[in-house]
Amino acid sequence: MALTATGINLSAFGQSRRPVLASASISDKGDVRVQLKPAEMFGGKNKLLDKSEEAFAVWRAGLLEQARPIAVDVAIDIDALGTGGNRRAPAQRMLWELTHRPIDFAFFGDAPLTDRVGEFGVRFRAMLAASAFQLGDDLFECYPRATVELLGFRGQYIGGAAHHGGNGWKADDRNKRGDKLMAKLLAELGINPGQGGEKLDSDDLDATLCALTALAAASGEGLLTTKELDGEIAERAARRGMF
């Protein structure tokens, strides 16, 4: 029986476009297929005076329709930010510790609570707190930027775009570094486009990586253990001067 899992690029919320939903499945023969589409449940525009439960109901209903586990690239565990957590007293922390988690700092990620992405993240976490989703099982956070780096790729692919022609993946603009890295990533990952998938951008890639991570979690293969991930974070953070 084929395994299926879901990934959603929620970091795109309120930025370049609406979030992208990816559904990944693996056949009995080991063939992996990923389908991309807009995450319609997050497609509406919410106003500050809207009732939160009305928005949450739409989000929950949309999520419940998806195959689980669901991996999302929005910060979920932020309890240690600001004055929270028990690592050290706030006055004894470095400034980055008040706004960034260790994984954000280690992989040069954005602060989870900044600008529109952070605004949505707060609402998304409130929705999860009022739902029956089991964090870590039904739904968990994925970090595409870290995945790309751990695969050995260097550089900023965010904002990049590439297309597939007769000779493989090509950068939309050969003068843009992000586009060139996108083409390289798609080629190295062995992504073969189906109908409608001949042109992909970084939002599509992030959703795909989320879905593949969720699929790996469902199959129990291809993921770092908690100990291995903690070791990677500690090593990279140390190189940035964390300790």
Secondary structure, DSSP 8 states (H G I E B T S, - for coil): --EEEEEEEGGGTTTTSS-EEEEEEE-TT--EEEEEEE-GGG-S---TTS-HHHHHHHHHHHHHTS-SSEEE-S----TTSTT-SSSS-GGGS-HHHHH--HHHHHTT---TTSHHHHHHHHHHHHHHHTS---BTTTEEE--HHHHHHHTT--S--TT-EEEEETTEEEESSTT-HHHHHHHHHHHHTT----TT-SEEEHHHHHHHHHHHHHHHHHHT-S---HHHHHHHHHHHHHHTT--
